[in-house]
Every structure is written in C-alpha cells, then in structure tokens.
Amino acid sequence: MSKTWRRWATIFAAVQLAGLVCMCIWPYAKAAYSFLWGTAFIALFPGNLLAAMLIEKLFWNSGLSLTAMSAIEMPVLVALNAALWFSVIGVVRRLLGLRSR
C-alpha cells in the first residue's frame, strides 16, 4: 500500500466518520442542528443522496422501520462515496500523469 493511497484513505475515513457522527446527532441537538445537518450533508455528498434514493426504492414498502432503513443506508452511502471519490481521484491522477509513490 503506497503512502499516498494511505493518506487519501485516512482523509476519506475521517471525513466520512465526521459526516456520520453529524448525521446521527443532528436531530437531537438543540442549538447547532443546522450546522450539524449541513456538515453531514456536505461531508457525505453525493453518497447520501444516492443511498437515500436506492434504499427508498428497495425497502420503502418492505415493512422495515425508518430506523432500520437509516442503519442500512449508512454503509451503503460510505461505499458509494468510496467508489465515487476514489474513482475521481484515479481519473484526475491519470489525466495529470501522477503516479503513486
């Protein structure tokens, strides 16, 4: 595993973790709920929108509770974000001719 890949993976994990924490606590926050919601939305974008649409299409009429669908949505959105953002990083690196060290 290269140093560059490890650095990007660490940054990605930290941003996703911060977004997931904000996503889980914003409904319960009294004063900072709009800040937490915005942070979660930006940190988890675009996987949050894509995962919500996917989970809604697959499980909406299945009898699952909203809490269960939210629990299913979290790993799906992180996986979608990983696929999208690491693909974008790979394409940009290829276009710029950069190599992993």
Stockholm file with secondary structure:
# STOCKHOLM 1.0

chainA/1-101         MSKTWRRWATIFAAVQLAGLVCMCIWPYAKAAYSFLWGTAFIALFPGNLLAAMLIEKLFWNSGLSLTAMSAIEMPVLVALNAALWFSVIGVVRRLLGLRSR
#=GR chainA/1-101 SS CCHHHHHHHHHHHHHHHHHHHHHHHGGGCSSSHHHHHHHHHHHTTTHHHHHHHHHHHHHTTTTCCHHHHHHHHHHHHHHHHHHHHHHHHHHHHHHHTCCCC
#=GC SS_cons         CCHHHHHHHHHHHHHHHHHHHHHHHGGGCSSSHHHHHHHHHHHTTTHHHHHHHHHHHHHTTTTCCHHHHHHHHHHHHHHHHHHHHHHHHHHHHHHHTCCCC
//
